[in-house]
Amino acid sequence: MTAVAPTAVPRTTGGAVRKHKGAVLGVVAWLAGILFFLPIAWMALTSFHSEAAAATNPPSLTAALTLDGYRDFFGVGGGASPWPALVNSAVASVVSTLLVLVLALPAAYALSIRRVRKWTDVLFFFLSTKMLPVVAGLLPVYLFAKEAGLLDNIWLLVILYTSMNLPIAVWMMQSFLAEVPVAVIEAARVDGARLPTVLSRVVAPIAAPGIAATALICFIFSWNELLFARVLTGVVAETAPVFLTGFITSQGLFLAKVCAASLVISLPVLAAGFAAQDKLVQGLSLGAVK
């Protein structure tokens, strides 16, 4: 009796399917990126047009390019200079972000690694502070600032931005610090390292991506904040978003100037995101323990 060899049944491998799915997802990602980038590109193009060309409907893509919008923004033609407002925004954003990191790191350490009692209730309390609408606390803050003589003071904004960003920073850093290997911290404590040394030389380098992401979020929130800055500041402590609203006058909206100002004011946020992009990748702590 002769044995019959089994015939091979062709079958599709999973590699081709995964490759096809990857290509489709890549195309979708590119389309989504282009869709989100189009408004920014349109704003940048409009900023180089004259006011007459920017006001046409539909807008003209072939209109002559000019730098008049940027000249008006930087006060070349005799207008108000934006530099004091930009400096105020930089001071309020950078200082408040640094204060948030200094305060949030030990708090997140106590809630993730050396957990305090009822640490979940503490996290819920931090989250509950974000449930109050910002406008609901505007009047009490204004009355306090008026009585304390802190109106039109940049340091009042620093305190407000620090208190506003601290809850979300603690929440973010708690999740990042939870991934830090406890064995590394125990080894440092066995070697005699105190808590400040553990935080600065052990925890902070391992959780650097999370700290960078938290700092970037806090910086963006502080830089873009308008409501408190609009109500609590005047001329001395005016920030960049408040200065931007000055281009909307009773004569109408100067679109080219607004686009130029918006692009310039957005550059620090874009630069901060570009500088921190290599730190935003998670998982640096995976190889900490050999």
VMD Tcl script that draws the C-alpha trace (Angstrom):
set ca {
  {0.00 0.00 0.00}
  {1.56 3.27 -1.11}
  {1.31 6.33 1.10}
  {-0.03 9.47 -0.46}
  {1.87 12.60 0.49}
  {-0.39 15.34 1.82}
  {-0.80 18.28 -0.49}
  {0.23 21.67 0.85}
  {-2.69 23.99 1.37}
  {-1.73 27.58 0.61}
  {-2.57 29.98 3.38}
  {-2.06 33.67 3.87}
  {0.41 34.67 6.52}
  {-0.33 37.18 9.21}
  {2.67 39.27 8.17}
  {1.00 40.48 4.97}
  {-2.17 41.40 6.86}
  {-0.22 43.32 9.47}
  {1.74 45.08 6.76}
  {-1.47 46.11 5.02}
  {-2.97 47.38 8.27}
  {0.22 49.30 9.02}
  {0.10 50.98 5.63}
  {-3.54 51.95 6.10}
  {-2.87 53.34 9.56}
  {0.10 55.27 8.21}
  {-2.02 56.90 5.52}
  {-4.71 57.77 8.06}
  {-2.11 59.27 10.38}
  {-0.67 61.40 7.57}
  {-4.13 62.60 6.57}
  {-4.96 63.49 10.17}
  {-1.67 65.34 10.54}
  {-2.25 67.31 7.35}
  {-5.81 68.11 8.45}
  {-4.60 69.53 11.76}
  {-1.70 71.38 10.11}
  {-3.78 73.13 7.45}
  {-5.18 75.86 9.76}
  {-1.67 76.67 11.00}
  {-0.35 76.82 7.44}
  {-3.27 79.03 6.42}
  {-2.62 81.35 9.39}
  {1.07 81.58 8.48}
  {0.23 82.39 4.85}
  {-2.35 85.01 5.84}
  {0.16 86.71 8.14}
  {2.27 87.57 5.07}
  {-0.64 89.19 3.21}
  {-1.83 92.75 3.35}
  {-5.03 93.54 5.22}
  {-6.90 94.06 1.95}
  {-5.77 90.71 0.56}
  {-6.50 88.91 3.85}
  {-10.04 90.30 3.94}
  {-11.05 89.02 0.50}
  {-13.70 86.30 0.31}
  {-12.65 83.75 -0.77}
  {-9.06 84.45 0.30}
  {-6.48 84.72 -2.44}
  {-3.54 82.31 -2.47}
  {-1.64 84.33 -5.07}
  {-1.76 87.69 -3.29}
  {1.46 89.63 -2.90}
  {3.46 88.83 0.24}
  {4.41 91.52 2.71}
  {5.82 91.89 6.22}
  {3.45 94.67 7.24}
  {1.64 92.46 9.76}
  {4.90 91.64 11.57}
  {6.02 95.27 11.45}
  {2.78 96.34 13.09}
  {3.06 93.59 15.69}
  {6.59 94.54 16.71}
  {5.69 98.23 16.77}
  {7.97 99.26 13.89}
  {5.39 101.76 12.67}
  {5.05 103.43 16.06}
  {2.61 101.01 17.72}
  {2.91 99.39 21.12}
  {5.88 97.06 21.56}
  {5.04 93.40 22.35}
  {8.28 92.71 24.22}
  {7.03 93.62 27.73}
  {4.03 91.31 27.27}
  {6.20 88.50 25.92}
  {8.64 88.87 28.83}
  {5.76 88.82 31.32}
  {4.36 85.65 29.77}
  {7.80 84.02 29.82}
  {8.37 84.93 33.47}
  {4.93 83.78 34.61}
  {5.08 80.53 32.61}
  {8.66 79.50 33.40}
  {8.65 80.41 37.08}
  {5.25 78.83 37.74}
  {6.28 75.67 35.89}
  {9.46 75.36 37.97}
  {7.49 75.86 41.18}
  {4.97 73.23 40.09}
  {7.72 70.70 39.44}
  {9.41 71.39 42.77}
  {6.13 70.94 44.65}
  {4.67 68.10 42.58}
  {7.70 65.78 42.64}
  {7.71 65.07 46.40}
  {3.91 64.96 46.45}
  {3.85 62.40 43.64}
  {6.61 60.45 45.41}
  {4.46 60.23 48.55}
  {1.44 59.13 46.52}
  {3.13 56.53 44.32}
  {6.27 55.10 45.95}
  {6.08 55.91 49.69}
  {2.32 55.95 49.76}
  {0.63 57.85 52.55}
  {-2.59 56.69 54.16}
  {-5.71 57.14 52.03}
  {-3.63 58.21 49.06}
  {-6.55 57.61 46.71}
  {-8.59 60.18 48.65}
  {-5.74 62.64 48.26}
  {-5.68 62.11 44.51}
  {-9.45 62.61 44.35}
  {-9.07 65.86 46.30}
  {-6.53 67.11 43.76}
  {-8.88 66.14 40.96}
  {-11.86 67.82 42.64}
  {-10.07 71.18 42.59}
  {-10.29 71.13 38.78}
  {-14.07 70.66 38.87}
  {-14.66 74.29 39.86}
  {-15.03 76.55 36.82}
  {-12.27 79.12 36.65}
  {-14.75 81.97 36.22}
  {-16.42 81.00 39.53}
  {-13.26 81.91 41.43}
  {-12.53 85.06 39.45}
  {-14.39 87.53 41.68}
  {-12.91 86.31 45.02}
  {-9.43 86.35 43.53}
  {-9.97 89.85 42.15}
  {-11.22 91.18 45.51}
  {-8.28 89.58 47.33}
  {-5.79 91.01 44.83}
  {-7.37 94.45 45.14}
  {-7.21 94.46 48.93}
  {-3.64 93.12 48.92}
  {-2.47 95.61 46.31}
  {-1.49 92.86 43.87}
  {-3.45 93.99 40.83}
  {-1.31 94.37 37.71}
  {1.44 92.32 39.37}
  {3.14 89.50 37.48}
  {3.88 87.57 40.69}
  {0.17 87.24 41.36}
  {-0.11 85.39 38.04}
  {2.83 83.19 39.05}
  {1.00 82.16 42.23}
  {-2.27 81.59 40.38}
  {-0.68 79.55 37.59}
  {1.20 77.45 40.13}
  {-1.96 76.66 42.07}
  {-3.93 75.96 38.88}
  {-1.38 73.57 37.39}
  {-0.30 71.79 40.58}
  {-3.24 69.29 40.77}
  {-2.85 68.09 37.18}
  {0.93 67.93 37.65}
  {0.60 65.72 40.74}
  {-1.80 63.43 38.89}
  {0.51 63.09 35.91}
  {3.71 62.61 37.88}
  {2.09 60.11 40.22}
  {1.45 57.80 37.28}
  {4.98 58.29 35.97}
  {6.67 57.74 39.33}
  {4.66 54.57 39.86}
  {6.83 53.00 37.13}
  {10.10 53.75 38.95}
  {11.64 50.48 40.22}
  {11.47 50.40 44.00}
  {14.67 48.31 44.11}
  {16.69 51.25 42.78}
  {15.34 53.54 45.51}
  {15.97 50.94 48.20}
  {19.56 50.54 46.99}
  {20.10 54.30 47.21}
  {18.67 54.41 50.73}
  {20.91 51.52 51.79}
  {23.87 53.57 50.54}
  {22.81 56.39 52.84}
  {21.01 58.68 50.40}
  {18.48 61.01 52.01}
  {15.12 61.94 50.50}
  {16.34 65.06 48.61}
  {19.16 63.04 47.09}
  {16.83 60.20 46.17}
  {14.43 62.60 44.45}
  {17.07 64.57 42.56}
  {19.58 61.85 41.62}
  {17.51 58.66 41.43}
  {13.84 59.37 40.84}
  {14.15 62.46 38.64}
  {16.55 60.93 36.04}
  {14.46 57.77 35.71}
  {11.18 59.71 35.47}
  {12.68 62.37 33.17}
  {10.16 61.71 30.34}
  {7.23 62.14 32.69}
  {8.72 65.27 34.23}
  {9.33 66.74 30.78}
  {5.77 65.98 29.68}
  {4.38 67.52 32.87}
  {6.53 70.62 32.48}
  {5.46 71.05 28.87}
  {1.76 70.77 29.75}
  {2.10 73.27 32.62}
  {4.06 75.69 30.42}
  {1.44 75.54 27.68}
  {-1.43 76.07 30.14}
  {0.34 79.05 31.72}
  {1.37 80.61 28.42}
  {-2.14 80.37 26.94}
  {-4.08 81.51 30.03}
  {-6.18 84.59 29.25}
  {-9.06 85.02 31.72}
  {-7.09 85.83 34.89}
  {-4.48 87.78 32.96}
  {-7.16 89.87 31.25}
  {-8.95 90.76 34.50}
  {-6.06 91.03 36.97}
  {-3.46 92.83 34.85}
  {-3.28 96.18 33.16}
  {-0.22 97.71 31.55}
  {2.68 96.58 33.74}
  {1.88 92.84 33.96}
  {0.14 92.44 30.59}
  {0.81 89.03 29.05}
  {1.06 87.98 25.42}
  {-2.53 86.65 25.07}
  {-3.85 89.92 26.52}
  {-1.68 91.88 24.10}
  {-3.09 89.79 21.26}
  {-6.65 90.85 22.09}
  {-5.60 94.46 21.46}
  {-5.68 93.80 17.73}
  {-9.47 93.43 17.90}
  {-10.65 97.03 17.88}
  {-13.86 98.92 17.29}
  {-12.72 99.43 13.70}
  {-12.88 95.70 13.08}
  {-10.63 92.67 13.04}
  {-7.24 93.20 11.41}
  {-6.82 89.64 10.19}
  {-3.27 89.84 8.86}
  {-1.99 91.47 12.05}
  {-3.82 88.95 14.23}
  {-2.36 86.04 12.24}
  {1.15 87.48 12.49}
  {0.79 88.08 16.23}
  {-0.71 84.61 16.81}
  {2.14 82.95 14.93}
  {4.82 84.81 16.88}
  {3.13 84.14 20.23}
  {2.80 80.44 19.35}
  {6.51 80.05 18.62}
  {7.66 79.63 22.27}
  {5.19 76.78 22.77}
  {6.29 75.11 19.55}
  {9.95 75.56 20.51}
  {9.35 74.05 23.95}
  {7.59 71.06 22.42}
  {10.38 70.55 19.90}
  {13.07 70.78 22.59}
  {11.30 68.25 24.84}
  {10.27 65.78 22.15}
  {13.09 63.34 22.91}
  {12.04 63.27 26.57}
  {8.39 62.53 25.90}
  {8.95 58.85 25.13}
  {7.95 56.54 27.95}
  {9.75 53.49 29.25}
  {13.24 54.74 30.17}
  {12.89 52.97 33.49}
  {12.49 49.51 31.98}
  {16.20 48.72 32.01}
  {17.07 50.39 35.30}
  {17.24 47.07 37.20}
  {19.51 44.45 35.69}
}
mol new
graphics top color blue
foreach p $ca { graphics top sphere $p radius 0.5 }
foreach p [lrange $ca 0 end-1] q [lrange $ca 1 end] { graphics top cylinder $p $q radius 0.2 }
display resetview
